[in-house]
Structure formats: C-alpha cells, structure tokens
C-alpha cells in the first residue's frame, strides 16, 4: 500500500514539473497584438518610410551609390527600389491572428481573396514619391509561383499579388513582381536582386526579414548558402553590413513570422 502511494505521488510530481504542451494562442501573442493595436507600430513604419523619402534625392543624384553590395559601374542605369510585399507593403496582421495553424500559402491566398488589403502605414506615400522622382519600383516576394487546382494559370500568385497591391492603390505589372519558384529562383532573394541589378541601379531595399537584404539567414539551405544559419551568424550579417542600415536599407518590424523563427 505504501509503495503504491509513493508511486502515485512521484507520478504527480513528474506530471506537474513537465513542460506543458505548446499551443497556439494568438490572443496572447504580444507580437501579433502589438502590430494590430500599438500606436508605436504605425509610428515606426512611418518613420522608416519618411526617412527613406527624405533620402531619395541624395541617392538618385549620386551615380556611384548602390544599395546592392557589389554592384559597380551602374551610374548610367535607371534607378530602382526593391520592396518585399507581405508585412513590408501589405499588412497581414489580421490574417496572422485569424488563421488556423499550421501556416500554408493557400490559407493566405484564400484570406486575401476574401478580404481587402491593408497597407503598412507610410508605404503608399513613399512609393508615390519614388515614382514621381522617376524611380522604378520592384516587388520581390517569397510568395510562390506555382499552379493551383482549378486554374490553368501556371503562376496565379502573380495576379493575386497585383490585385492585392492594387487594392492598396499601388498599381504595378508582372514585370515588376518577382516571386520564388520561378526561373529557378528559390527563397533566397539574392538571385532576384542580382537580376534587377542587371538593368537598374538599386538605391534602396525594404523588408521585414533579414533575407530581404542578405542571403544565408535560414537553417534551410537556399541560394549560395552552404551551412545553416545560426543566431550568431545572423547577427554577424547585421554587423557586417552596418553601414547600410538606415542608409539604403530599411527594415520594418516583423515579430509575427520570418526566418528568425528558425532559430527558436
């Protein structure tokens, strides 16, 4: 009898000390709640885009300037800025709270079909200013380019992206949206930036993920990467390119998802 009681008590202790199972609770996720509700979020995004707007003339008028490391002798090329789409131009915070985990591209596509797009505060004004200054605007997104059931279009995501941007008042075309999984491109955006750099002097980059600026930021190997990224290697990439942050490179807050979560 005593032995049975001791066994029972030990089981209670083990159970009470065990780590509780992970569960999804978007209503308790401070990152999601901050983007959805904090005035500071809008203050920060407007600060980013206003700062970039103030620097447009300087970068346009300096033919030796490029925000694409390694780009040289591009002074005679037309100028361009490159922006990520989701959480950089288009705010998907409400989707992040509403969708049922796990994440899938089809869930985001369905949400976007059923809901009107919302802009990241400040981006529409910046893009307007850039275009008025004669700068081409490209969108480099990791939305995939792949067929879906019921559509004959081999890349329906491109039309969806054009539609979503149009709902923000940002008109664009297929030539200015570069998705992953087309032309042999993967989730490392460096190849797509290189592609744009063949025809344009890139004066600014915008994103909410480190991968919008440099390659080799994930644990999975994409592009030129030969080793998985670590927390230390990601921080080293930030420091290695310290001269660009706030000067040609503009990063938006991305607490909801992204390559940083591969380190958790």
C-alpha positions, 0 to 999 in steps of 0.5 A: 500500500505504501509503495503504491502511494509513493508511486502515485505521488512521484507520478504527480510530481513528474506530471506537474514539473513537465513542460506543458504542451505548446499551443497556439494562442494568438490572443496572447501573442504580444507580437501579433497584438502589438502590430494590430493595436500599438500606436508605436507600430504605425509610428515606426513604419512611418518613420522608416518610410519618411526617412527613406523619402527624405533620402531619395534625392541624395541617392538618385543624384549620386551615380556611384551609390548602390544599395546592392553590395557589389554592384559597380559601374551602374551610374548610367542605369535607371534607378530602382527600389526593391520592396518585399510585399507581405508585412513590408507593403501589405499588412497581414496582421489580421490574417496572422491572428485569424488563421488556423495553424499550421501556416500554408500559402493557400490559407493566405491566398484564400484570406486575401481573396476574401478580404481587402488589403491593408497597407503598412502605414507610410508605404503608399506615400513613399512609393508615390514619391519614388515614382514621381522622382522617376524611380522604378519600383520592384516587388520581390516576394517569397510568395510562390509561383506555382499552379493551383487546382482549378486554374490553368494559370501556371503562376496565379500568385502573380495576379493575386499579388497585383490585385492585392497591391492594387487594392492598396492603390499601388498599381504595378505589372508582372514585370515588376513582381518577382516571386520564388519558384520561378526561373529557378529562383528559390527563397533566397532573394539574392538571385532576384536582386542580382537580376534587377541589378542587371538593368537598374541601379538599386538605391534602396531595399525594404523588408521585414526579414533579414533575407530581404537584404542578405542571403544565408539567414535560414537553417534551410539551405537556399541560394549560395548558402552552404551551412545553416544559419545560426543566431550568431551568424545572423547577427554577424550579417547585421554587423557586417553590413552596418553601414547600410542600415538606415542608409539604403536599407530599411527594415520594418518590424516583423515579430509575427513570422520570418526566418528568425523563427528558425532559430527558436 
